[in-house]
Amino acid sequence: NNFRERMLRTEKLIESSSMFRRSLEGRFALDVIRTVMQTAVAAGAPVHQYLVSVLRSDPEEIAKHPDQFTPRAWVLRHAAEPRSPSSS
């Protein structure tokens, strides 16, 4: 129950602070953002790091291999990378 309440609270915070939600296109954009965030959380990806990493990636590379940029693929790829002492 506590987890579900936290998820609903996050949903309401996003919805209330998203001014573009009033149009059909805005609702669509909000649904896409919500889906990406929830998928990242479910995959165990730190949402901010995941989004920054993907948004800084080459768009052509993403278009060629979209399966490599899903939250799950991102987590698996980054779990295999050695950690530098500064990232601890």
C-alpha positions in Angstrom: 0.0 0.0 0.0 2.7 2.5 0.9 4.5 2.0 -2.5 1.2 2.5 -4.4 0.5 5.6 -2.4 3.9 7.0 -3.3 3.4 6.2 -6.9 0.0 8.0 -6.9 1.5 11.0 -5.2 4.2 11.2 -7.8 1.5 11.0 -10.5 -0.5 13.8 -9.0 2.6 16.0 -8.6 3.5 15.5 -12.2 0.0 16.1 -13.4 -0.6 19.2 -11.3 2.7 20.8 -12.3 2.4 20.0 -16.0 0.7 23.0 -17.6 0.5 21.3 -21.1 -1.9 18.6 -19.8 -4.9 20.6 -20.8 -4.7 19.8 -24.5 -4.9 16.4 -26.2 -1.3 16.7 -27.4 -0.2 17.8 -24.0 -1.9 14.7 -22.4 -0.1 12.5 -24.9 3.2 14.1 -24.1 2.5 13.7 -20.4 1.6 10.0 -20.9 4.9 9.4 -22.8 7.0 11.1 -20.0 5.1 9.2 -17.3 5.7 5.9 -19.1 9.4 6.5 -19.6 9.8 7.4 -15.9 7.9 4.4 -14.6 9.7 2.0 -17.0 13.1 3.4 -15.8 12.0 3.0 -12.1 10.8 -0.6 -12.8 14.2 -1.4 -14.5 16.1 0.0 -11.6 17.6 2.8 -13.6 18.4 6.1 -11.8 15.9 8.2 -13.8 18.0 11.4 -14.0 21.2 9.6 -15.1 19.2 7.4 -17.6 17.4 10.4 -19.2 20.6 12.5 -19.4 22.5 9.6 -20.9 19.9 8.9 -23.6 19.3 12.6 -24.4 23.0 13.1 -24.9 23.3 10.1 -27.2 23.5 10.3 -31.0 20.0 10.4 -32.4 21.1 8.4 -35.4 22.4 5.7 -33.2 19.1 5.6 -31.2 17.2 5.4 -34.5 19.4 2.5 -35.7 19.3 0.5 -32.4 16.3 1.7 -30.2 16.4 -1.6 -28.2 19.8 -0.6 -26.8 18.4 2.6 -25.2 15.5 1.1 -23.2 15.9 1.5 -19.4 16.5 -2.3 -19.0 19.3 -2.3 -21.7 20.8 0.8 -20.1 20.9 -0.8 -16.7 22.5 -4.0 -18.1 25.1 -2.0 -20.0 26.0 0.2 -17.1 26.1 -2.7 -14.6 28.8 -4.3 -16.8 30.9 -1.1 -16.8 33.7 -0.8 -14.2 33.0 2.0 -11.7 35.5 4.8 -11.4 36.4 5.8 -7.8 34.7 9.1 -8.2 31.3 7.5 -9.1 31.0 5.7 -5.7 
